[in-house]
Amino acid sequence: MKHYHTKDLLVREDIMAKAKEVAELLSSSDEADVFRKAEKRVNEHPDIQRLIAAIKKKQKEIVAFETTFKNADMVKKIEAEIEELQNQLDDYPIVTQFRQSQSDLNYTLQLVFNLIRDTLSEKIAVEDAATTAASAGGACGD
């Protein structure tokens, strides 16, 4: 059996066209629209952006205290500070809406992926069984 490396495989143009079509449909879905609007509101809110920047700064501090300074007490202190900042962030309804819209969009993508995977698995299993049966039948008749 010939083995292929993933980077060497070429995908047929018709498959790529359908994939692009599905991506276009998903990007124009209600879920994607709600996500874009929520993301825009989050990105334009100065208090939310200040909290996000503070959390990112604290996360970098944790890395420094874990790796460079090896100070577990400071790591715990900073983790508590991050938790407090996260709680403040969670108090904003638009943050909750953004997270929910992100979750909804991911769920939709997962449904599409699962449908493709399940359909492909059914087709391959049925075709493999038919091929195996035909081969076995041909061998018995010889």
GUPAKE-386332 format. One record per residue: x negated, y, z negated of N, C-alpha, C in turn; residue number from 1. Coordinates in Angstrom, 2 decimals. Last residue first. Layout:
      nc1      nc2      nc3     cac1     cac2     cac3      cc1      cc2      cc3  num
        X        Y        Z        X        Y        Z        X        Y        Z  NUM
...
//
This chain:
      nc1      nc2      nc3     cac1     cac2     cac3      cc1      cc2      cc3  num
    14.77   -18.71     8.88    13.70   -19.15     9.79    13.42   -20.60     9.69  142
    16.54   -17.94     6.96    17.10   -18.44     8.21    16.05   -18.96     9.16  141
    15.03   -16.92     4.89    15.71   -18.19     4.68    16.20   -18.77     5.98  140
    14.17   -14.53     5.92    13.17   -15.55     5.63    13.81   -16.91     5.46  139
    16.51   -13.09     6.07    15.79   -13.40     7.30    14.78   -14.53     7.07  138
    17.10   -12.86     3.37    18.03   -13.58     4.25    17.34   -14.00     5.53  137
    15.00   -11.29     2.50    15.17   -12.62     1.94    16.06   -13.46     2.84  136
    15.50    -8.97     3.95    14.23    -9.68     4.12    14.36   -11.11     3.62  135
    17.98    -8.25     2.95    17.85    -8.54     4.38    16.57    -9.34     4.64  134
    17.34    -7.80     0.27    18.31    -8.84     0.62    18.18    -9.24     2.08  133
    15.57    -5.66     0.54    15.11    -6.91    -0.08    16.04    -8.05     0.29  132
    17.28    -3.76     1.65    16.10    -4.18     2.38    15.59    -5.52     1.85  131
    19.13    -3.48    -0.44    19.59    -3.93     0.89    18.41    -4.46     1.72  130
    17.46    -2.53    -2.47    18.19    -3.78    -2.66    18.64    -4.34    -1.32  129
    16.62    -0.11    -1.34    15.64    -1.14    -1.67    16.31    -2.50    -1.83  128
    19.08     1.23    -1.15    18.34     0.92     0.06    17.30    -0.16    -0.20  127
    19.71     1.44    -3.90    20.62     0.75    -2.98    19.89     0.34    -1.72  126
    17.50     2.90    -4.85    17.82     1.59    -5.42    18.71     0.79    -4.48  125
    17.72     5.25    -3.31    16.53     4.40    -3.18    16.82     3.00    -3.72  124
    20.19     6.23    -4.18    19.95     5.93    -2.76    18.77     4.99    -2.60  123
    19.77     6.58    -6.95    20.83     5.69    -6.46    20.57     5.27    -5.02  122
    17.68     8.45    -6.92    17.50     7.14    -7.56    18.53     6.14    -7.08  121
    18.95    10.62    -5.69    17.80     9.99    -5.05    17.57     8.59    -5.61  120
    20.85    11.20    -7.65    21.27    10.84    -6.29    20.15    10.12    -5.55  119
    19.19    11.86    -9.82    20.12    10.73    -9.91    20.57    10.26    -8.53  118
    17.76    14.10    -8.79    17.06    12.90    -9.26    17.97    11.69    -9.26  117
    19.89    15.88    -8.26    18.98    15.46    -7.19    18.28    14.17    -7.58  116
    20.96    16.11   -10.85    21.79    15.62    -9.74    20.92    15.13    -8.60  115
    18.79    17.21   -12.24    19.30    15.88   -12.61    20.16    15.28   -11.50  114
    18.59    19.72   -10.95    17.49    18.77   -10.92    17.98    17.35   -11.21  113
    21.08    20.81   -11.68    20.74    20.62   -10.27    19.62    19.59   -10.13  112
    20.78    20.86   -14.49    21.87    20.10   -13.87    21.57    19.80   -12.41  111
    18.61    22.60   -14.74    18.47    21.21   -15.17    19.56    20.33   -14.56  110
    19.79    24.98   -13.86    18.65    24.41   -13.12    18.46    22.94   -13.46  109
    21.68    25.29   -15.92    22.12    25.13   -14.53    21.02    24.51   -13.68  108
    19.95    25.64   -18.09    20.88    24.51   -18.08    21.36    24.23   -16.65  107
    18.72    28.04   -17.39    17.91    26.82   -17.48    18.78    25.57   -17.43  106
    20.98    29.70   -17.62    20.31    29.54   -16.33    19.44    28.29   -16.31  105
    21.50    29.45   -20.37    22.52    29.07   -19.38    21.89    28.83   -18.00  104
    19.14    30.49   -21.46    19.51    29.11   -21.73    20.52    28.61   -20.69  103
    19.38    33.11   -20.60    18.21    32.33   -20.21    18.51    30.83   -20.37  102
    21.68    33.85   -21.95    21.69    33.85   -20.48    20.52    33.04   -19.93  101
    20.75    33.66   -24.58    21.85    32.79   -24.13    21.88    32.72   -22.60  100
    18.79    35.66   -24.59    18.41    34.25   -24.85    19.49    33.29   -24.36   99
    20.44    37.90   -24.09    19.35    37.54   -23.18    18.97    36.07   -23.34   98
    22.09    37.87   -26.35    22.68    37.69   -25.02    21.62    37.28   -24.00   97
    20.17    38.38   -28.30    20.93    37.13   -28.35    21.55    36.84   -26.99   96
    19.46    40.90   -27.46    18.44    39.86   -27.49    19.12    38.48   -27.50   95
    21.78    42.30   -27.83    21.31    42.11   -26.45    20.19    41.07   -26.37   94
    22.06    42.38   -30.64    22.95    41.53   -29.83    22.45    41.31   -28.40   93
    19.40    42.21   -32.83    19.91    42.94   -31.67    20.79    42.02   -30.82   92
    18.37    40.50   -34.68    19.52    41.31   -35.08    20.12    42.10   -33.92   91
    16.06    39.43   -33.68    17.29    38.64   -33.55    18.54    39.41   -33.94   90
    14.23    41.33   -34.54    14.52    41.20   -33.11    15.84    40.48   -32.89   89
    14.18    40.75   -37.24    14.61    42.07   -36.79    15.00    42.04   -35.32   88
    13.14    38.16   -37.10    14.49    38.37   -37.65    15.04    39.74   -37.23   87
    10.59    38.75   -36.12    11.51    37.94   -35.31    12.95    38.11   -35.78   86
     9.54    40.10   -38.31     9.70    40.82   -37.04    10.69    40.09   -36.13   85
     9.52    37.91   -40.09    10.31    39.11   -40.39    10.57    39.93   -39.13   84
     7.74    36.21   -38.78     9.10    35.76   -39.03    10.02    36.96   -39.32   83
     5.43    37.76   -38.90     6.03    37.45   -37.59     7.49    37.03   -37.78   82
     4.98    37.66   -41.64     5.22    38.95   -40.99     5.89    38.76   -39.63   81
     4.46    34.94   -41.93     5.62    35.52   -42.62     5.98    36.88   -42.01   80
     2.10    34.79   -40.44     3.27    34.03   -40.01     4.54    34.57   -40.65   79
     0.45    36.32   -42.09     0.82    36.84   -40.77     2.03    36.09   -40.22   78
     0.22    34.56   -44.28     0.73    35.93   -44.46     1.24    36.49   -43.13   77
    -0.95    32.33   -43.08     0.38    32.22   -43.70     1.02    33.59   -43.87   76
    -3.39    33.48   -42.31    -2.51    32.90   -41.30    -1.09    32.81   -41.85   75
    -4.50    34.10   -44.76    -4.10    35.20   -43.87    -3.16    34.70   -42.78   74
    -4.96    31.48   -45.65    -4.08    32.38   -46.42    -3.59    33.54   -45.55   73
    -6.81    30.42   -43.86    -5.45    29.88   -43.87    -4.48    30.79   -44.62   72
    -9.24    31.43   -42.03    -8.61    31.93   -43.23    -7.13    31.54   -43.23   71
   -11.25    31.34   -39.99   -10.87    30.13   -40.76   -10.22    30.51   -42.10   70
   -12.10    33.23   -38.21   -12.30    33.50   -39.63   -11.96    32.32   -40.53   69
   -11.62    31.98   -35.67   -12.85    32.71   -35.97   -13.12    32.80   -37.47   68
    -9.14    30.50   -35.84   -10.33    30.00   -35.15   -11.62    30.67   -35.61   67
    -7.25    31.80   -37.48    -7.35    30.33   -37.44    -8.72    29.89   -36.92   66
    -7.58    34.49   -37.03    -7.76    34.00   -38.39    -7.84    32.48   -38.46   65
    -7.04    34.57   -34.26    -8.34    35.00   -34.79    -8.59    34.44   -36.18   64
    -4.41    33.69   -34.19    -5.44    32.93   -33.48    -6.82    33.29   -34.04   63
    -3.20    35.78   -35.64    -3.18    34.40   -36.16    -4.29    33.57   -35.51   62
    -3.57    37.91   -33.90    -4.24    37.93   -35.19    -4.30    36.52   -35.79   61
    -1.86    37.15   -31.87    -3.30    37.21   -31.59    -4.09    37.21   -32.89   60
     0.53    37.46   -33.25     0.16    36.13   -32.75    -1.33    36.07   -32.43   59
     0.55    40.21   -33.67     0.42    39.33   -34.83     0.01    37.92   -34.39   58
     0.95    41.04   -31.02    -0.27    41.44   -31.73    -0.51    40.51   -32.92   57
     3.51    39.98   -30.55     2.36    39.52   -29.76     1.04    39.85   -30.44   56
     4.96    41.51   -32.41     4.90    40.04   -32.55     3.70    39.49   -31.78   55
     4.65    44.07   -31.33     4.14    43.78   -32.68     4.00    42.28   -32.89   54
     5.97    43.76   -28.89     4.54    44.09   -28.90     3.92    43.76   -30.26   53
     8.57    43.31   -29.87     7.90    42.28   -29.07     6.39    42.51   -29.06   52
     9.07    45.79   -31.10     9.04    44.56   -31.90     8.31    43.44   -31.16   51
     8.99    47.48   -28.87     8.06    47.71   -29.98     7.93    46.44   -30.82   50
    11.15    46.47   -27.42     9.80    46.36   -26.85     8.73    46.57   -27.92   49
    13.20    47.23   -29.14    12.97    45.81   -28.87    11.56    45.61   -28.32   48
    12.98    49.99   -28.96    12.80    49.32   -30.26    12.52    47.83   -30.09   47
    13.49    50.53   -26.18    12.19    50.81   -26.80    11.96    50.10   -28.14   46
    14.82    48.66   -23.67    15.12    49.06   -25.05    13.81    49.28   -25.80   45
    14.28    47.60   -21.22    14.43    49.05   -21.30    14.69    49.55   -22.72   44
    14.25    44.85   -21.56    13.02    45.52   -21.12    13.08    47.04   -21.27   43
    16.95    44.40   -22.21    15.90    44.10   -23.19    14.62    44.87   -22.84   42
    18.16    45.12   -19.78    18.50    45.84   -21.02    17.43    45.62   -22.09   41
    17.00    43.19   -18.08    16.79    44.62   -17.84    17.07    45.43   -19.10   40
    18.03    40.84   -19.15    16.59    41.06   -19.14    16.27    42.54   -18.96   39
    20.74    41.18   -18.57    20.30    41.10   -19.97    18.81    41.38   -20.07   38
    20.66    41.12   -15.76    21.17    42.30   -16.47    20.71    42.32   -17.92   37
    19.60    38.55   -15.28    18.89    39.75   -14.80    19.34    41.00   -15.55   36
    21.64    36.92   -16.47    20.26    36.90   -16.96    19.52    38.17   -16.56   35
    23.83    37.48   -14.83    23.90    37.81   -16.25    22.50    37.87   -16.85   34
    22.77    36.40   -12.42    23.16    37.81   -12.52    23.20    38.27   -13.97   33
    22.48    33.71   -13.02    21.29    34.51   -12.69    21.58    36.00   -12.82   32
    25.18    33.04   -13.44    24.19    32.85   -14.51    22.94    33.70   -14.27   31
    26.31    33.49   -10.94    26.73    34.33   -12.07    25.70    34.25   -13.20   30
    23.78    33.23    -8.34    24.83    32.71    -9.22    25.17    33.70   -10.32   29
    21.71    33.78    -6.71    22.89    34.65    -6.56    24.05    34.17    -7.45   28
    19.90    31.83    -7.27    19.52    33.21    -7.59    20.68    34.18    -7.45   27
    21.24    29.58    -6.28    21.03    29.73    -7.72    20.71    31.18    -8.08   26
    21.10    30.11    -3.52    22.39    29.99    -4.19    22.26    30.18    -5.70   25
    18.30    30.03    -3.23    19.04    31.27    -2.93    20.42    31.25    -3.59   24
    17.82    27.37    -3.85    17.22    28.43    -4.67    17.94    29.76    -4.45   23
    19.18    26.15    -1.73    19.64    25.92    -3.11    19.09    27.02    -4.03   22
    17.54    27.08     0.36    18.97    27.40     0.34    19.54    27.23    -1.07   21
    15.14    25.89    -0.27    15.22    27.35    -0.27    16.68    27.80    -0.33   20
    15.92    23.25     0.13    15.46    23.67    -1.19    15.54    25.19    -1.32   19
    16.45    23.30     2.87    17.55    23.04     1.92    17.16    23.47     0.52   18
    13.84    23.74     3.80    14.90    24.70     4.11    16.08    24.53     3.15   17
    12.53    21.43     2.93    12.12    22.73     2.40    13.21    23.79     2.65   16
    13.87    19.58     4.53    13.97    19.48     3.07    13.60    20.82     2.44   15
    13.09    20.40     7.05    14.52    20.43     6.71    14.73    20.34     5.20   14
    10.30    20.01     7.01    10.84    21.37     7.10    12.31    21.42     6.69   13
     8.99    17.67     4.64     9.65    17.98     5.90    10.29    19.36     5.85   12
     5.98    18.13     3.02     7.42    18.02     2.88     8.04    18.46     4.20   11
     3.09    16.22     2.78     3.77    17.30     3.47     5.27    17.07     3.33   10
     0.56    15.47     0.47     1.88    15.17     1.01     2.47    16.41     1.66    9
    -1.74    16.22    -0.73    -1.83    15.80     0.65    -0.46    15.54     1.29    8
    -1.24    16.70    -3.37    -1.57    17.86    -2.54    -1.63    17.50    -1.06    7
    -0.86    14.06    -4.34     0.25    15.00    -4.24    -0.05    16.16    -3.30    6
    -2.35    11.51    -2.45    -2.51    12.51    -3.51    -1.43    13.56    -3.27    5
    -1.21     8.23    -1.78    -1.32     9.62    -1.40    -1.56    10.48    -2.62    4
    -2.03     4.96    -0.74    -1.82     5.90    -1.84    -2.05     7.32    -1.34    3
    -0.59     2.17     0.89    -1.38     3.38     1.01    -1.02     4.33    -0.14    2
    -0.85    -1.17     0.00     0.00     0.00     0.00    -0.89     1.24     0.00    1
//
